[in-house]
Amino acid sequence: MLTHLISIRDNLNETYSDVYTHEAIDALSALAPFNKRIKEVMDARMKRRAARQASKTRISFLDPESLIPGTSIKVQDARDGKFEGAPVPSDLQRQWIQGTGPAAKPNAPVESSIRNVAYALLSGADGWMFDGEDALGQITTMSLDNQRNLKLAIHKDPIFLKVAEQVAAEMNKWAESFLGRKTIDNWEEQLNFTTKIFRARGLHLDDRHIRDGDGVAMAASIVDATLYVVNNYQALQQAGSSIVMYLPKIQTAEEAGVWNELLSALEIHIGLPVGTIRVYVLVEQLEATHQLMEIRAALGKHFVGFNTGRWDYINSVSDAMAWDKSFVNPNIEAITMTYGYMRNYEDRVRRAVNTPDSNGNFALWQGGMEPNIPVGSEAGVSASMAKAVAGAEREQREGASGKWVAHWKMVHIVRPVWEKVGEANQLGRSFPPLTYTQADADGLILIEPAPRDIRGARNLLSVALQYGNAFGQGMQAAALKAADFFGNDDILYLMEDMATGEIRLSILWEWLHKGAVLTEDDPDIGVKAGDTFSESLFNTLLEQEYDKLLEASNKDVFDASKTTTLPIAKEIATVYVLSPEKAPWFIDLLNINLNNMDLAEAQDRIRLYMDTLASEGKRITENLDFAVS
């Protein structure tokens, strides 16, 4: 369908007319010119990456006397808080626990798919970030199912209310068995408790269903933000709720400025005052930690807070330091929020949010993800829940106003950490002001001694393979654990999303191409402490871990996937790790193979991607199966 400045593939404008409303299409057409600007800043991002790798240069702080690119804001003014922000709205003042997850399931009818939203809004979480990005599958039309389900829930459609009543009974049954009490007294009132938040896809991703008037794939950020806001802003405001989004994968203040312009244009188009849409920024990129105050300033009145997401950030540091042979990460389990560069990253974020703007406004710091799920043996659950609570207590002590959980069952386990303290938030807590020294920059890439062993490599490989397989099946959020622990209920499954799959392959790439020195003996595979991680060792481990997945039960690895998406996941992992040129995003290789079950076709697409990256320095981000009806 051709509409103004956009084209929608197939007949989706008809089958999803409730999502692609006339108002939404008009807004998408009005914002289509931003597609060119977004492509320009993404091209600049790739060129910076290539230049740093070629010249072996670290990321550095901006010149304080320069302007933030694309804005009229002086860098030093941003750092000094000389910009206009806005107060935190009332329904974001207390966000002790935010749950995260998609609003849709793959290949499921609405009545089943929308259960995700019911669990979220009945969970007792202060906010729920409904994900359009790392945790939302993208096979077929899942991005549109996600938007449809959110619209039905926010408008309290009878379809949603019927499902919510059923889900409430199920949740209370679980709560009574696990917590010894009900958690939902009045399900209809409970639906109003949780602040609704939406995470759009990052500027680096393209939408699978829309192209602009030049035939260029539309940036997913434009599509996600427009569909969510246009379809729901009136219902949210009538309910007294803020319009809130999470913005992922921002690397620079210039990119934040593009988001600011995009959101402002959307507000103006639908008649809202500029600054009505409020945004959290996920600090997931090393470059962003060098520009935190500049990002705040660039987003101005839209900005409400930062979130410290662990997995994406680790991956970004690994990618930024790919050229540096001395930078080699340890086992993934060792890279906690108190580890080396992670500790310094978190400290910069809490300093940045507690620097006032020109009107004395502070911003929120939402802590990172708790991936545990209370499902397993009594001993395993007890140990994991104690670890989860201890992690929350640490973040609360450090200054976070709340944190994330990856499953609704974790809300009432972790939320008491903040309930006991009783303060709505920690806005304005006193921390030393940010500094911009070489020591600060060094701290953001600080590697500390930690194990690097075969057990860690097996974990990295097994979960990465499983994640790639789950992605191809439409589950970008999946409960996974290494194959060696299948059947062991003392070792819990963890909720994994795109970022956790990505960092595992990044670390394996580091170990192989930088000759990582292993720290432990492993007689089973003939490795001694001091040996280096070689290509032959990687290939041996790959075949062993892949065979375990082929032999796994349908519970852990869908039988149907073993001849379809699992071989493709193996091919992607192999090419990613063995390629001398590190791919910038694991998700790119997965995205170009969505809905493809043929290994030979996948190999052709993977080769095309890597050849294009090597010869042109460009990513392939469009839907290769796009067709206009």
Backbone hydrogen bonds, N-H to C=O, Kabsch-Sander energy under -0.5 kcal/mol:
donor,donor_aa,acceptor,acceptor_aa,energy
3,T,1,M,-0.5
3,T,6,I,-3.1
6,I,3,T,-2.4
7,S,211,R,-2.8
8,I,1,M,-2.6
9,R,209,H,-2.5
10,D,627,A,-2.0
12,L,9,R,-1.7
14,E,11,N,-1.7
15,T,11,N,-1.9
16,Y,12,L,-2.3
17,S,14,E,-1.2
19,V,16,Y,-1.4
20,Y,16,Y,-3.4
21,T,19,V,-1.7
25,I,21,T,-2.8
26,D,22,H,-2.3
27,A,23,E,-2.0
28,L,24,A,-2.7
29,S,25,I,-2.5
30,A,26,D,-2.2
31,L,27,A,-2.0
32,A,28,L,-0.9
34,F,31,L,-2.1
35,N,32,A,-2.3
36,K,33,P,-0.8
37,R,33,P,-0.8
38,I,34,F,-2.6
39,K,35,N,-2.3
40,E,36,K,-1.9
41,V,37,R,-2.2
42,M,38,I,-2.1
43,D,39,K,-2.1
44,A,40,E,-2.3
45,R,41,V,-1.8
46,M,42,M,-2.0
47,K,43,D,-2.1
48,R,44,A,-2.4
49,R,45,R,-2.2
50,A,46,M,-2.5
51,A,47,K,-2.5
52,R,48,R,-2.5
53,Q,49,R,-2.0
54,A,50,A,-2.5
55,S,51,A,-2.5
56,K,52,R,-0.9
57,T,52,R,-2.2
62,L,290,H,-0.5
66,S,63,D,-1.9
68,I,73,I,-3.1
71,T,68,I,-2.2
75,V,66,S,-2.9
76,Q,64,P,-2.2
78,A,74,K,-2.1
79,R,75,V,-2.2
80,D,76,Q,-1.8
81,G,78,A,-1.3
82,K,77,D,-2.9
83,F,81,G,-1.9
85,G,83,F,-0.7
92,L,89,P,-1.8
93,Q,89,P,-0.6
93,Q,90,S,-0.9
95,Q,93,Q,-0.6
95,Q,424,A,-0.5
98,Q,403,K,-2.8
99,G,97,I,-0.5
99,G,127,G,-2.3
100,T,405,V,-1.5
101,G,129,M,-1.8
108,A,105,K,-0.8
112,S,109,P,-1.1
113,S,109,P,-3.1
114,I,110,V,-2.9
115,R,112,S,-1.1
116,N,113,S,-1.4
117,V,114,I,-0.8
118,A,114,I,-1.6
119,Y,115,R,-2.8
120,A,116,N,-1.7
121,L,117,V,-2.7
122,L,118,A,-1.4
123,S,120,A,-1.0
126,D,97,I,-1.6
127,G,97,I,-1.7
128,W,195,T,-2.5
129,M,99,G,-3.4
130,F,128,W,-1.1
130,F,197,I,-3.2
131,D,101,G,-1.9
131,D,129,M,-0.5
132,G,199,R,-2.0
136,L,133,E,-1.3
137,G,135,A,-0.6
142,M,139,I,-2.2
144,L,141,T,-0.8
145,D,141,T,-2.1
146,N,142,M,-2.6
147,Q,143,S,-1.5
148,R,144,L,-2.7
149,N,145,D,-2.7
150,L,146,N,-2.0
151,K,147,Q,-2.2
152,L,148,R,-2.5
153,A,149,N,-2.3
154,I,150,L,-3.0
155,H,151,K,-2.0
156,K,153,A,-1.3
157,D,152,L,-3.0
160,F,157,D,-0.6
161,L,157,D,-2.2
162,K,158,P,-2.2
163,V,159,I,-1.6
164,A,160,F,-2.9
165,E,161,L,-2.0
166,Q,162,K,-1.4
167,V,163,V,-2.7
168,A,164,A,-2.5
169,A,165,E,-1.3
170,E,166,Q,-1.5
171,M,167,V,-2.7
172,N,168,A,-2.3
173,K,169,A,-1.9
174,W,170,E,-2.0
175,A,171,M,-2.6
176,E,172,N,-2.6
177,S,173,K,-1.4
178,F,174,W,-2.4
179,L,175,A,-2.7
180,G,175,A,-1.2
181,R,175,A,-1.1
190,Q,186,N,-2.6
191,L,187,W,-1.4
192,N,189,E,-1.7
193,F,190,Q,-1.8
194,T,190,Q,-0.6
195,T,126,D,-2.8
197,I,128,W,-2.3
198,F,244,V,-1.7
199,R,130,F,-2.5
200,A,198,F,-0.6
200,A,246,Y,-1.3
205,L,202,G,-1.8
206,D,621,T,-0.5
207,D,218,M,-3.3
211,R,7,S,-2.3
212,D,216,V,-2.9
213,G,5,L,-1.3
215,G,212,D,-2.2
218,M,210,I,-2.4
220,A,205,L,-2.5
221,S,205,L,-0.5
222,I,219,A,-0.7
223,V,219,A,-1.5
224,D,220,A,-3.1
225,A,221,S,-2.1
226,T,222,I,-2.0
227,L,223,V,-2.6
228,Y,224,D,-2.2
229,V,225,A,-2.4
230,V,226,T,-2.6
231,N,227,L,-1.7
232,N,228,Y,-1.0
232,N,229,V,-0.6
233,Y,229,V,-2.6
236,L,232,N,-2.5
237,Q,233,Y,-2.5
238,Q,234,Q,-2.4
239,A,235,A,-1.4
240,G,237,Q,-1.5
241,S,236,L,-2.9
243,I,276,T,-0.6
244,V,196,K,-0.6
244,V,242,S,-0.7
245,M,278,R,-2.4
246,Y,198,F,-2.3
247,L,280,Y,-2.5
256,A,252,T,-1.8
257,G,253,A,-2.3
258,V,254,E,-1.6
259,W,255,E,-2.1
260,N,256,A,-2.4
261,E,257,G,-2.3
262,L,258,V,-2.5
263,L,259,W,-2.9
264,S,260,N,-2.3
265,A,261,E,-2.4
266,L,262,L,-2.1
267,E,263,L,-2.6
268,I,264,S,-2.6
269,H,265,A,-2.3
270,I,266,L,-1.9
271,G,267,E,-0.7
271,G,268,I,-0.7
272,L,267,E,-3.1
276,T,273,P,-1.8
278,R,243,I,-3.0
279,V,302,H,-3.3
280,Y,245,M,-2.6
281,V,305,G,-2.6
282,L,247,L,-2.2
282,L,280,Y,-0.5
283,V,281,V,-0.6
283,V,307,N,-2.8
284,E,282,L,-1.5
288,A,285,Q,-0.5
289,T,285,Q,-1.1
289,T,286,L,-0.6
290,H,286,L,-0.6
290,H,287,E,-1.1
291,Q,288,A,-1.8
295,I,291,Q,-2.3
296,R,292,L,-2.2
297,A,293,M,-2.5
298,A,294,E,-2.3
299,L,295,I,-1.8
300,G,296,R,-1.1
302,H,299,L,-2.2
303,F,300,G,-1.0
304,V,279,V,-2.7
305,G,279,V,-1.0
306,F,364,L,-2.5
307,N,281,V,-1.9
308,T,366,Q,-1.7
309,G,307,N,-1.0
313,Y,309,G,-0.8
314,I,310,R,-2.1
315,N,311,W,-2.2
316,S,312,D,-2.3
317,V,313,Y,-2.2
318,S,314,I,-2.4
319,D,315,N,-2.6
320,A,316,S,-2.7
321,M,317,V,-1.7
322,A,319,D,-1.4
324,D,321,M,-1.5
325,K,323,W,-0.8
327,F,324,D,-1.6
328,V,326,S,-0.9
331,N,451,P,-3.0
334,A,331,N,-1.5
335,I,331,N,-0.5
335,I,332,I,-1.2
336,T,334,A,-1.9
339,Y,336,T,-1.6
341,Y,446,L,-1.8
342,M,339,Y,-1.7
343,R,339,Y,-2.0
344,N,340,G,-1.4
345,Y,341,Y,-1.8
346,E,342,M,-2.5
347,D,343,R,-1.8
348,R,344,N,-1.9
349,V,345,Y,-1.8
350,R,346,E,-2.1
351,R,347,D,-1.7
352,A,348,R,-2.2
353,V,349,V,-2.2
354,N,350,R,-0.9
355,T,352,A,-1.3
357,D,361,N,-1.7
358,S,83,F,-2.4
360,G,357,D,-2.0
363,A,353,V,-2.6
364,L,304,V,-2.4
366,Q,306,F,-2.8
366,Q,364,L,-0.5
367,G,365,W,-0.6
367,G,402,G,-3.8
370,E,404,W,-0.8
373,I,493,Y,-0.6
375,V,373,I,-2.5
377,S,489,D,-2.8
381,V,377,S,-2.9
382,S,378,E,-2.2
383,A,379,A,-2.3
384,S,380,G,-2.2
385,M,381,V,-2.8
386,A,382,S,-1.9
387,K,383,A,-1.8
388,A,384,S,-2.2
389,V,385,M,-2.5
390,A,386,A,-2.2
391,G,387,K,-2.1
392,A,388,A,-2.0
393,E,389,V,-2.6
394,R,390,A,-2.0
395,E,391,G,-2.0
396,Q,392,A,-2.5
397,R,393,E,-2.3
398,E,394,R,-2.0
399,G,395,E,-0.8
399,G,396,Q,-0.8
400,A,395,E,-2.5
401,S,365,W,-2.9
402,G,365,W,-0.6
403,K,96,W,-2.2
404,W,368,G,-2.0
405,V,98,Q,-1.8
406,A,370,E,-1.8
410,M,407,H,-1.9
411,V,408,W,-1.3
413,I,410,M,-0.7
414,V,410,M,-2.1
415,R,411,V,-2.7
417,V,414,V,-1.8
418,W,415,R,-1.3
419,E,415,R,-1.9
420,K,416,P,-2.4
421,V,417,V,-0.8
422,G,418,W,-2.8
429,R,426,Q,-1.8
441,A,437,T,-1.9
442,D,438,Q,-2.7
443,G,439,A,-2.1
444,L,440,D,-1.1
445,I,442,D,-1.5
446,L,443,G,-1.2
447,I,445,I,-0.5
457,A,453,D,-2.1
458,R,454,I,-2.7
459,N,455,R,-2.0
460,L,456,G,-2.5
461,L,457,A,-2.6
462,S,458,R,-3.0
463,V,459,N,-2.2
464,A,460,L,-1.7
465,L,461,L,-2.6
466,Q,462,S,-2.3
467,Y,463,V,-2.7
468,G,464,A,-2.4
469,N,465,L,-2.0
470,A,466,Q,-2.7
471,F,467,Y,-2.8
472,G,468,G,-1.8
473,Q,469,N,-1.1
474,G,471,F,-1.6
475,M,470,A,-2.8
476,Q,474,G,-0.7
478,A,496,E,-2.5
480,L,478,A,-0.7
480,L,494,L,-2.6
485,F,482,A,-2.2
486,F,483,A,-1.7
488,N,485,F,-2.3
489,D,487,G,-0.9
491,I,488,N,-1.4
492,L,490,D,-0.7
493,Y,375,V,-0.5
494,L,480,L,-2.6
495,M,371,P,-2.4
496,E,478,A,-3.0
496,E,494,L,-0.6
498,M,134,D,-1.3
500,T,497,D,-0.9
501,G,497,D,-1.5
502,E,498,M,-2.2
503,I,499,A,-2.4
504,R,500,T,-0.9
505,L,501,G,-1.4
506,S,502,E,-2.0
507,I,503,I,-2.4
508,L,504,R,-2.0
509,W,505,L,-2.5
510,E,506,S,-2.3
511,W,507,I,-2.8
512,L,508,L,-2.3
513,H,509,W,-2.8
514,K,510,E,-2.1
515,G,512,L,-0.7
516,A,511,W,-2.5
518,L,516,A,-0.6
518,L,531,D,-3.2
519,T,452,R,-2.5
520,E,452,R,-0.5
522,D,527,V,-3.6
525,I,522,D,-1.4
526,G,522,D,-0.6
527,V,522,D,-2.2
530,G,518,L,-2.9
531,D,528,K,-2.4
533,F,516,A,-2.1
534,S,532,T,-0.8
538,F,534,S,-2.4
539,N,535,E,-2.6
540,T,536,S,-2.1
541,L,537,L,-2.5
542,L,538,F,-2.8
543,E,539,N,-2.2
544,Q,540,T,-2.1
545,E,541,L,-2.9
546,Y,542,L,-2.5
547,D,543,E,-2.3
548,K,544,Q,-1.6
549,L,545,E,-1.4
550,L,546,Y,-2.0
551,E,547,D,-1.8
552,A,548,K,-0.6
552,A,549,L,-0.6
556,D,553,S,-0.9
557,V,553,S,-2.6
561,S,558,F,-1.1
562,K,558,F,-0.7
562,K,559,D,-1.3
563,T,560,A,-0.6
564,T,561,S,-1.1
566,L,561,S,-2.7
568,I,564,T,-0.8
569,A,565,T,-2.4
570,K,566,L,-2.2
571,E,567,P,-2.1
572,I,568,I,-2.6
573,A,569,A,-2.4
574,T,570,K,-2.5
575,V,571,E,-2.5
576,Y,572,I,-2.7
577,V,573,A,-2.3
578,L,574,T,-2.5
579,S,575,V,-2.1
582,K,580,P,-0.7
588,D,585,W,-0.7
589,L,585,W,-0.8
589,L,586,F,-0.6
590,L,586,F,-1.4
591,N,587,I,-3.3
592,I,588,D,-2.1
593,N,590,L,-1.2
594,L,591,N,-1.7
596,N,593,N,-2.0
597,M,595,N,-0.5
599,L,597,M,-0.6
602,A,598,D,-2.2
603,Q,599,L,-2.6
604,D,600,A,-1.8
605,R,601,E,-2.2
606,I,602,A,-2.8
607,R,603,Q,-2.2
608,L,604,D,-2.2
609,Y,605,R,-2.4
610,M,606,I,-2.5
611,D,607,R,-2.7
612,T,608,L,-2.3
613,L,609,Y,-2.4
614,A,610,M,-2.2
615,S,611,D,-2.6
616,E,612,T,-2.5
617,G,612,T,-0.7
617,G,613,L,-1.1
618,K,612,T,-1.1
621,T,619,R,-0.7
624,L,622,E,-0.8
626,F,623,N,-1.7
629,S,10,D,-0.5
